[in-house]
Amino acid sequence: MNILLDECMPKRFARQLPQHTVKTVAQMGWRSLKNGHLLTQAQTQFDVLITADQNVRHQQNMEKYDIAIIVLEVFRNSLPHMTPLRPQIEQRLLTIEPHQLITISGINQI
């Protein structure tokens, strides 16, 4: 699966998903793109965007995009807070479909 990590994600999180092709927004040269434009661009090359941006679920109409989004709900946007969510992310990646927005909560895990 082709996965894009949003700017708010630690770039080292890509190593948590070694069986997937994972790129960051910075690696793609898309740092200046805002959410709607980012999703438009990303849907041409990626299956899923992983973000910790809690607002994306209220700002985007997912029916417009041929990409899915996984929103990580974490106390801090840091690797120690996100790494424990890897099993849940992997499980969701098995069945995720375009247009879906899924939230995975890690607030109570650390």
C-alpha positions, 0 to 999 in steps of 0.5 A, a space after each residue: 500500500 502507498 502511504 503518505 505521512 502528513 507534515 505533522 507526523 514524525 518522519 521516522 514513523 515511516 519505519 513503523 510500516 516497513 511492509 508498505 511504501 511510505 513517503 512524507 509530505 516533505 519528501 514529495 515536495 508538498 509542504 506548502 499544500 493545504 489539506 484540500 490541495 494536498 488530498 487532490 495531489 496525494 490521491 493520484 499516487 497514494 492510497 492512504 494519508 496518515 495524519 494527527 491533524 484532528 481538524 481534517 475530519 471537519 474540514 474535508 468531504 471525503 467523497 471528493 477524494 479517491 484516498 483514505 485518511 487515518 487520523 491518529 488521536 494522540 497526546 503528542 505528535 511524537 514517535 513514542 505516542 504514535 508507535 503503540 498505535 502501529 498494530 491498530 493501523 496495520 489492522 485498519 490498512 487491511 480493509 480501508 477503502 478510498 473515501 474513508 476517514 478512520 480515527 485511531 485513538 491513542 490518548 489513553 495508551 501512554 
